[in-house]
Amino acid sequence: MHPPEMIERIKELLANKSLHEYEIFVASTDKLRAEAKDGVVHSLDRATETGLSLRILLDGAFGFAYGSSADDNLVEAALVSARHQFKDEFNHIPQASGDPTELDVYDERIVRAGPDECIERAIELEAAARAADQRIQQVRKASFSRAIAHVYLVNSKGAAVSARVTTCSASIMVMAKQGDDMQAGYEFGFSHTWPDIDVHWIGSEAARQATSMLGARHIKTMRLPVLFDNASTSDMLGIIGESFLGENVVKGKSYLKNKLGTACFSPMINLRDNPLDPLAADACGFDGEGMPSRDNVLVKDGVLQGYVYDSYWAKVAGTVSTGNAVRGGYRSMPGLGLRHLCLMPANGGGAGLKGLGQTLKVTDIMGLHMADPISGEFSVGVNGFLMHGDEVLYPVREAALSGNIFEMFTRVLALGNDVRAFGSVKCPSILIDAMDLSSK
């Protein structure tokens, strides 16, 4: 049964039971993943499935069920679920509110890619890493994937949307050895279009990262400016992003609560949550509840402009959804989340990064998941390079860095011109004025 037919069948069954408040979500996916090892295919996984989920609202309680068949068993399971869930005055099926933006994130070239091509590119990825430097001793998880997805969402309040999306990705981890010293390097690529994945660059860049850290030293205690590369900046933005969620604001778990219109960041900081960006992993014209996606301005010139909401937390807060319902597939209910947090430099970036004296360039942060997302306090280990201008003096390992992420982002001196997307975050490198570093 095709997805539109599954939806119509469920609607008929709901009508027969006089259930008039509902949401039907259907996802059809086809995924291929190849991994290479020692120049040959190590594994090949393929998963193709179509499934649907049903949410019904009954006397203020949500019932949820999912499965592969559009039948009465699914409807009955959702009904039983609703009868045993707590009632909440804020539960509701969101009203359709405008047409979603059409995004071009579907590439027929990806659709045509079969197992042989995925295997070939995984092997090329591994070969590129090994050929880059003779000190590469091990290659782990040289993988190439492609995926095709069609999603459909219909609810009882007029929402009726669908989208098709393709993705391809590659990733690799390598180990470089020189004497007794071993260092790891990791690189990846992700896109909605086939030509954007350059496995030769990804493999050689992973090798460069690993070999560049050979001979890394402990740094002496010092105070100096710190340049976080775009990858480590994305990690920090992942922590900061929690404070923009309406749920955390309502619950008093956000550092940014009651600070709308306040300069909470450096004037150089401009943040948006923009799932309409074709580079977003979650690029789609509608969110997990079928509400139109929006380019939400969160921070402008350092001043807090807003938070993000799905329909539930918007109703709790007395506002409207910002199109920020996310869902992991048909097996999960939608929930609130950031979709594509973007830190974009003004005028292309790069100003202020030239002519630097001595700095520490951070390329890896260890233990950031232990940071307090409410207060922003953190204490982590970092790897990177001690620099003088553009010259690398020596690689640094396990330096200790502590402070407050929110306070750090009030002291941003410059943003780089190396903007890159990392899943749900897109950002450049950032330069922070003097910070205290010590041996871990």
Salt bridges, closest charged atoms under 4 A:
GLU8 OE2 - LYS11 NZ 3.68
GLU12 OE1 - ARG9 NH1 3.49
GLU23 OE2 - ARG55 NH2 2.97
GLU23 OE1 - ARG327 NH1 3.22
ASP30 OD2 - ARG46 NH2 2.84
ASP30 OD2 - ARG146 NH2 3.48
GLU35 OE1 - ARG33 NH1 3.39
ASP38 OD1 - ARG130 NH2 3.63
GLU49 OE1 - ARG331 NH2 2.99
ASP72 OD1 - LYS17 NZ 3.70
GLU76 OE1 - LYS17 NZ 3.41
GLU117 OE2 - ARG109 NH2 2.41
GLU124 OE1 - HIS200 NE2 3.98
GLU126 OE2 - ARG130 NE 3.33
ASP133 OD1 - ARG135 NE 2.96
GLU187 OE2 - ARG420 NH2 2.78
GLU205 OE2 - ARG208 NH2 2.75
GLU247 OE2 - LYS251 NZ 2.76
ASP277 OD2 - HIS340 NE2 3.32
ASP277 OD2 - LYS426 NZ 2.70
ASP282 OD2 - ARG339 NE 2.75
GLU289 OE2 - ARG55 NH2 3.73
ASP295 OD1 - ARG272 NE 2.98
GLU398 OE1 - ARG397 NH1 3.79
GLU407 OE2 - ARG411 NE 2.72
ASP433 OD1 - ARG411 NH1 2.13
ASP436 OD2 - ARG223 NH1 3.15
